[in-house]
Amino acid sequence: MAPETAVALLGEFIAARLEFTEDELRGAMADAGIPDPVADRAYQFTQIAWGRVFLDGLGLQFSSDYLCFNGAGDVIESGLLTAQPYFAAAIALAPKYARSPGFPKFALMSADVNAVNSALHAGSKPENLVMGPSALFMEVTTPSGIEKAQQYLSKHVASSTKASHSESVTETSATKPWWRFWS
């Protein structure tokens, strides 16, 4: 089944309901004959895409990358979200479903939306938030797999932050005198 078809079916299930659980949506996809691996990708990447659409306009900086982990915490796939077929299909269909009753509920179930919500409640300003890459488990995880993936993500974010800081320092030193205070 094509990613566009699976995401469209998921969108129809979400749009038709005001209340639902993840299990109910996954059950509806199974009843529609969507194979489990396809349903899983459609669900996870649509949730990321629609969460981002929901947060659009807040001034957040989203990572353009995604990482897929197996149950042991090894990276089995990575790339740009815009090149990921399920994400691309979900972004393309978001305008069609954005005003449906189920869209906000589904978007609120997103890890990105939950992370931003927690940061805002802790006093962060949205324009100061920089999101890490989207991370998904494609298999049932083990505690050691979760720990391994967390370690990988910590290293990935630290190296990205270090590179970004180096670029910022170089840019700043080239454009602003060192002796002047900048706010």
Phi and psi in degrees as GROMACS dihedral restraints (atoms count N, CA, C in turn):
[ dihedral_restraints ]
;  ai    aj    ak    al  type     phi  dphi    fc
    3     4     5     6     1   -69.5    20    10
    4     5     6     7     1   146.8    20    10
    6     7     8     9     1   -54.8    20    10
    7     8     9    10     1   -40.4    20    10
    9    10    11    12     1   -61.7    20    10
   10    11    12    13     1   -39.2    20    10
   12    13    14    15     1   -67.7    20    10
   13    14    15    16     1   -46.1    20    10
   15    16    17    18     1   -63.1    20    10
   16    17    18    19     1   -43.2    20    10
   18    19    20    21     1   -67.5    20    10
   19    20    21    22     1   -39.1    20    10
   21    22    23    24     1   -63.2    20    10
   22    23    24    25     1   -42.4    20    10
   24    25    26    27     1   -63.7    20    10
   25    26    27    28     1   -43.5    20    10
   27    28    29    30     1   -60.3    20    10
   28    29    30    31     1   -43.0    20    10
   30    31    32    33     1   -58.5    20    10
   31    32    33    34     1   -40.4    20    10
   33    34    35    36     1   -64.8    20    10
   34    35    36    37     1   -40.8    20    10
   36    37    38    39     1   -63.2    20    10
   37    38    39    40     1   -43.0    20    10
   39    40    41    42     1   -68.4    20    10
   40    41    42    43     1   -44.9    20    10
   42    43    44    45     1   -62.2    20    10
   43    44    45    46     1   -32.6    20    10
   45    46    47    48     1   -79.3    20    10
   46    47    48    49     1    -8.3    20    10
   48    49    50    51     1  -124.8    20    10
   49    50    51    52     1   148.3    20    10
   51    52    53    54     1   -96.7    20    10
   52    53    54    55     1   -32.7    20    10
   54    55    56    57     1  -124.0    20    10
   55    56    57    58     1   136.8    20    10
   57    58    59    60     1  -167.2    20    10
   58    59    60    61     1   163.8    20    10
   60    61    62    63     1  -117.2    20    10
   61    62    63    64     1   168.2    20    10
   63    64    65    66     1   -60.0    20    10
   64    65    66    67     1   -43.5    20    10
   66    67    68    69     1   -60.8    20    10
   67    68    69    70     1   -39.1    20    10
   69    70    71    72     1   -65.9    20    10
   70    71    72    73     1   -41.5    20    10
   72    73    74    75     1   -66.3    20    10
   73    74    75    76     1   -42.0    20    10
   75    76    77    78     1   -66.1    20    10
   76    77    78    79     1   -35.8    20    10
   78    79    80    81     1   -65.0    20    10
   79    80    81    82     1   -40.5    20    10
   81    82    83    84     1   -64.3    20    10
   82    83    84    85     1   -38.4    20    10
   84    85    86    87     1   -67.5    20    10
   85    86    87    88     1   -39.6    20    10
   87    88    89    90     1   -64.5    20    10
   88    89    90    91     1   -43.3    20    10
   90    91    92    93     1   -62.0    20    10
   91    92    93    94     1   -29.3    20    10
   93    94    95    96     1   -82.6    20    10
   94    95    96    97     1    -0.2    20    10
   96    97    98    99     1    85.2    20    10
   97    98    99   100     1    16.2    20    10
   99   100   101   102     1   -79.5    20    10
  100   101   102   103     1   121.1    20    10
  102   103   104   105     1   -58.7    20    10
  103   104   105   106     1   145.7    20    10
  105   106   107   108     1   -51.0    20    10
  106   107   108   109     1   -48.4    20    10
  108   109   110   111     1   -62.2    20    10
  109   110   111   112     1   -36.5    20    10
  111   112   113   114     1   -70.2    20    10
  112   113   114   115     1   -44.2    20    10
  114   115   116   117     1   -61.4    20    10
  115   116   117   118     1   -40.6    20    10
  117   118   119   120     1   -63.3    20    10
  118   119   120   121     1   -46.7    20    10
  120   121   122   123     1   -65.6    20    10
  121   122   123   124     1   -42.5    20    10
  123   124   125   126     1   -59.6    20    10
  124   125   126   127     1   -46.0    20    10
  126   127   128   129     1   -62.9    20    10
  127   128   129   130     1   -53.3    20    10
  129   130   131   132     1   -66.6    20    10
  130   131   132   133     1   -45.2    20    10
  132   133   134   135     1   -74.5    20    10
  133   134   135   136     1   -29.9    20    10
  135   136   137   138     1   -67.2    20    10
  136   137   138   139     1   -39.7    20    10
  138   139   140   141     1   -62.7    20    10
  139   140   141   142     1   -41.1    20    10
  141   142   143   144     1   -63.5    20    10
  142   143   144   145     1   -49.7    20    10
  144   145   146   147     1   -61.4    20    10
  145   146   147   148     1   -48.9    20    10
  147   148   149   150     1   -72.9    20    10
  148   149   150   151     1   -28.5    20    10
  150   151   152   153     1   -62.9    20    10
  151   152   153   154     1   -41.6    20    10
  153   154   155   156     1   -68.2    20    10
  154   155   156   157     1   -38.7    20    10
  156   157   158   159     1   -62.7    20    10
  157   158   159   160     1   -42.2    20    10
  159   160   161   162     1   -59.7    20    10
  160   161   162   163     1   -38.5    20    10
  162   163   164   165     1   -87.3    20    10
  163   164   165   166     1    -5.4    20    10
  165   166   167   168     1   -55.9    20    10
  166   167   168   169     1   139.2    20    10
  168   169   170   171     1    96.8    20    10
  169   170   171   172     1    -6.2    20    10
  171   172   173   174     1   -86.2    20    10
  172   173   174   175     1   -10.7    20    10
  174   175   176   177     1    88.1    20    10
  175   176   177   178     1    14.8    20    10
  177   178   179   180     1   -72.3    20    10
  178   179   180   181     1   153.7    20    10
  180   181   182   183     1  -107.5    20    10
  181   182   183   184     1   113.3    20    10
  183   184   185   186     1   -95.4    20    10
  184   185   186   187     1   144.6    20    10
  186   187   188   189     1   -71.5    20    10
  187   188   189   190     1   146.1    20    10
  189   190   191   192     1   -90.8    20    10
  190   191   192   193     1    -1.8    20    10
  192   193   194   195     1  -100.9    20    10
  193   194   195   196     1   158.6    20    10
  195   196   197   198     1  -136.1    20    10
  196   197   198   199     1   155.9    20    10
  198   199   200   201     1  -134.3    20    10
  199   200   201   202     1   133.6    20    10
  201   202   203   204     1  -111.8    20    10
  202   203   204   205     1   133.2    20    10
  204   205   206   207     1  -113.6    20    10
  205   206   207   208     1   149.5    20    10
  207   208   209   210     1   -85.8    20    10
  208   209   210   211     1  -179.3    20    10
  210   211   212   213     1   -63.7    20    10
  211   212   213   214     1   -23.8    20    10
  213   214   215   216     1   -86.5    20    10
  214   215   216   217     1    -3.0    20    10
  216   217   218   219     1    90.4    20    10
  217   218   219   220     1    13.5    20    10
  219   220   221   222     1   -89.6    20    10
  220   221   222   223     1   141.8    20    10
  222   223   224   225     1   -72.4    20    10
  223   224   225   226     1   122.9    20    10
  225   226   227   228     1  -111.8    20    10
  226   227   228   229     1   -11.3    20    10
  228   229   230   231     1  -161.8    20    10
  229   230   231   232     1   144.9    20    10
  231   232   233   234     1  -155.8    20    10
  232   233   234   235     1   162.3    20    10
  234   235   236   237     1   165.2    20    10
  235   236   237   238     1  -167.1    20    10
  237   238   239   240     1   -86.6    20    10
  238   239   240   241     1   134.1    20    10
  240   241   242   243     1   -58.6    20    10
  241   242   243   244     1   -39.5    20    10
  243   244   245   246     1   -63.8    20    10
  244   245   246   247     1   -20.9    20    10
  246   247   248   249     1   -93.9    20    10
  247   248   249   250     1    -5.4    20    10
  249   250   251   252     1   -82.2    20    10
  250   251   252   253     1   120.6    20    10
  252   253   254   255     1   -57.8    20    10
  253   254   255   256     1   -39.2    20    10
  255   256   257   258     1   -70.8    20    10
  256   257   258   259     1   -40.9    20    10
  258   259   260   261     1   -63.3    20    10
  259   260   261   262     1   -47.0    20    10
  261   262   263   264     1   -59.3    20    10
  262   263   264   265     1   -42.4    20    10
  264   265   266   267     1   -64.2    20    10
  265   266   267   268     1   -40.7    20    10
  267   268   269   270     1   -67.5    20    10
  268   269   270   271     1   -41.1    20    10
  270   271   272   273     1   -62.9    20    10
  271   272   273   274     1   -42.7    20    10
  273   274   275   276     1   -63.4    20    10
  274   275   276   277     1   -35.0    20    10
  276   277   278   279     1   -89.9    20    10
  277   278   279   280     1   -10.9    20    10
  279   280   281   282     1   -54.7    20    10
  280   281   282   283     1   -44.7    20    10
  282   283   284   285     1   -59.6    20    10
  283   284   285   286     1   -32.9    20    10
  285   286   287   288     1   -66.5    20    10
  286   287   288   289     1   -35.7    20    10
  288   289   290   291     1  -105.9    20    10
  289   290   291   292     1    -6.5    20    10
  291   292   293   294     1   -58.8    20    10
  292   293   294   295     1   -27.2    20    10
  294   295   296   297     1   -99.1    20    10
  295   296   297   298     1     6.1    20    10
  297   298   299   300     1   -77.1    20    10
  298   299   300   301     1   156.3    20    10
  300   301   302   303     1   -60.5    20    10
  301   302   303   304     1   -33.1    20    10
  303   304   305   306     1   -84.9    20    10
  304   305   306   307     1   -15.9    20    10
  306   307   308   309     1   -57.2    20    10
  307   308   309   310     1   -52.3    20    10
  309   310   311   312     1   -62.8    20    10
  310   311   312   313     1   -36.9    20    10
  312   313   314   315     1   -62.7    20    10
  313   314   315   316     1   -45.2    20    10
  315   316   317   318     1   -65.3    20    10
  316   317   318   319     1   -43.5    20    10
  318   319   320   321     1   -61.8    20    10
  319   320   321   322     1   -38.7    20    10
  321   322   323   324     1   -67.7    20    10
  322   323   324   325     1   -16.7    20    10
  324   325   326   327     1   -82.5    20    10
  325   326   327   328     1    -6.4    20    10
  327   328   329   330     1   -71.3    20    10
  328   329   330   331     1   142.1    20    10
  330   331   332   333     1   -62.8    20    10
  331   332   333   334     1   -37.9    20    10
  333   334   335   336     1   -60.9    20    10
  334   335   336   337     1   -46.8    20    10
  336   337   338   339     1   -64.2    20    10
  337   338   339   340     1   -41.4    20    10
  339   340   341   342     1   -63.6    20    10
  340   341   342   343     1   -41.2    20    10
  342   343   344   345     1   -65.0    20    10
  343   344   345   346     1   -44.1    20    10
  345   346   347   348     1   -65.0    20    10
  346   347   348   349     1   -43.3    20    10
  348   349   350   351     1   -59.1    20    10
  349   350   351   352     1   -45.0    20    10
  351   352   353   354     1   -62.7    20    10
  352   353   354   355     1   -42.9    20    10
  354   355   356   357     1   -64.7    20    10
  355   356   357   358     1   -39.8    20    10
  357   358   359   360     1   -66.5    20    10
  358   359   360   361     1   -40.3    20    10
  360   361   362   363     1   -65.4    20    10
  361   362   363   364     1   -26.6    20    10
  363   364   365   366     1   -84.7    20    10
  364   365   366   367     1     0.2    20    10
  366   367   368   369     1   103.5    20    10
  367   368   369   370     1     2.2    20    10
  369   370   371   372     1   -71.1    20    10
  370   371   372   373     1   153.7    20    10
  372   373   374   375     1   -98.1    20    10
  373   374   375   376     1   136.5    20    10
  375   376   377   378     1   -56.5    20    10
  376   377   378   379     1   -37.0    20    10
  378   379   380   381     1   -69.4    20    10
  379   380   381   382     1   -11.8    20    10
  381   382   383   384     1   -96.5    20    10
  382   383   384   385     1    -2.6    20    10
  384   385   386   387     1   -89.1    20    10
  385   386   387   388     1   131.3    20    10
  387   388   389   390     1  -122.5    20    10
  388   389   390   391     1   118.1    20    10
  390   391   392   393     1   -86.8    20    10
  391   392   393   394     1   144.2    20    10
  393   394   395   396     1   -79.2    20    10
  394   395   396   397     1  -179.0    20    10
  396   397   398   399     1   -66.2    20    10
  397   398   399   400     1   150.9    20    10
  399   400   401   402     1   -70.4    20    10
  400   401   402   403     1   130.6    20    10
  402   403   404   405     1  -121.0    20    10
  403   404   405   406     1   129.4    20    10
  405   406   407   408     1  -131.0    20    10
  406   407   408   409     1   142.1    20    10
  408   409   410   411     1   -96.3    20    10
  409   410   411   412     1   129.1    20    10
  411   412   413   414     1   -99.2    20    10
  412   413   414   415     1    -0.4    20    10
  414   415   416   417     1  -140.5    20    10
  415   416   417   418     1   167.3    20    10
  417   418   419   420     1   -62.4    20    10
  418   419   420   421     1   134.2    20    10
  420   421   422   423     1   -96.8    20    10
  421   422   423   424     1   160.8    20    10
  423   424   425   426     1  -112.3    20    10
  424   425   426   427     1   159.5    20    10
  426   427   428   429     1   -56.2    20    10
  427   428   429   430     1   -39.6    20    10
  429   430   431   432     1   -69.4    20    10
  430   431   432   433     1   -31.6    20    10
  432   433   434   435     1   -66.9    20    10
  433   434   435   436     1   -40.6    20    10
  435   436   437   438     1   -63.9    20    10
  436   437   438   439     1   -44.3    20    10
  438   439   440   441     1   -62.3    20    10
  439   440   441   442     1   -43.2    20    10
  441   442   443   444     1   -63.4    20    10
  442   443   444   445     1   -42.5    20    10
  444   445   446   447     1   -65.5    20    10
  445   446   447   448     1   -40.4    20    10
  447   448   449   450     1   -62.1    20    10
  448   449   450   451     1   -41.0    20    10
  450   451   452   453     1   -63.6    20    10
  451   452   453   454     1   -43.0    20    10
  453   454   455   456     1   -60.7    20    10
  454   455   456   457     1   -46.9    20    10
  456   457   458   459     1   -63.7    20    10
  457   458   459   460     1   -39.5    20    10
  459   460   461   462     1   -60.8    20    10
  460   461   462   463     1   -45.4    20    10
  462   463   464   465     1   -65.0    20    10
  463   464   465   466     1   -41.9    20    10
  465   466   467   468     1   -61.8    20    10
  466   467   468   469     1   -46.6    20    10
  468   469   470   471     1   -66.7    20    10
  469   470   471   472     1   -41.8    20    10
  471   472   473   474     1   -61.3    20    10
  472   473   474   475     1   -42.9    20    10
  474   475   476   477     1   -69.7    20    10
  475   476   477   478     1   -35.5    20    10
  477   478   479   480     1   -67.5    20    10
  478   479   480   481     1   -41.2    20    10
  480   481   482   483     1   -65.6    20    10
  481   482   483   484     1   -42.3    20    10
  483   484   485   486     1   -62.7    20    10
  484   485   486   487     1   -44.5    20    10
  486   487   488   489     1   -64.6    20    10
  487   488   489   490     1   -41.9    20    10
  489   490   491   492     1   -65.2    20    10
  490   491   492   493     1   -40.3    20    10
  492   493   494   495     1   -65.3    20    10
  493   494   495   496     1   -40.7    20    10
  495   496   497   498     1   -61.8    20    10
  496   497   498   499     1   -43.1    20    10
  498   499   500   501     1   -63.3    20    10
  499   500   501   502     1   -41.6    20    10
  501   502   503   504     1   -65.1    20    10
  502   503   504   505     1   -42.9    20    10
  504   505   506   507     1   -64.2    20    10
  505   506   507   508     1   -44.1    20    10
  507   508   509   510     1   -62.3    20    10
  508   509   510   511     1   -45.1    20    10
  510   511   512   513     1   -63.9    20    10
  511   512   513   514     1   -45.1    20    10
  513   514   515   516     1   -63.8    20    10
  514   515   516   517     1   -45.4    20    10
  516   517   518   519     1   -67.1    20    10
  517   518   519   520     1   -24.6    20    10
  519   520   521   522     1   -82.8    20    10
  520   521   522   523     1   -21.6    20    10
  522   523   524   525     1  -113.0    20    10
  523   524   525   526     1   -17.9    20    10
  525   526   527   528     1  -126.6    20    10
  526   527   528   529     1   135.1    20    10
  528   529   530   531     1   -62.8    20    10
  529   530   531   532     1   144.3    20    10
  531   532   533   534     1   -68.7    20    10
  532   533   534   535     1   -22.4    20    10
  534   535   536   537     1   -89.9    20    10
  535   536   537   538     1    -9.2    20    10
  537   538   539   540     1   -98.5    20    10
  538   539   540   541     1   140.1    20    10
  540   541   542   543     1   -80.9    20    10
  541   542   543   544     1   133.4    20    10
  543   544   545   546     1  -120.8    20    10
  544   545   546   547     1   138.9    20    10
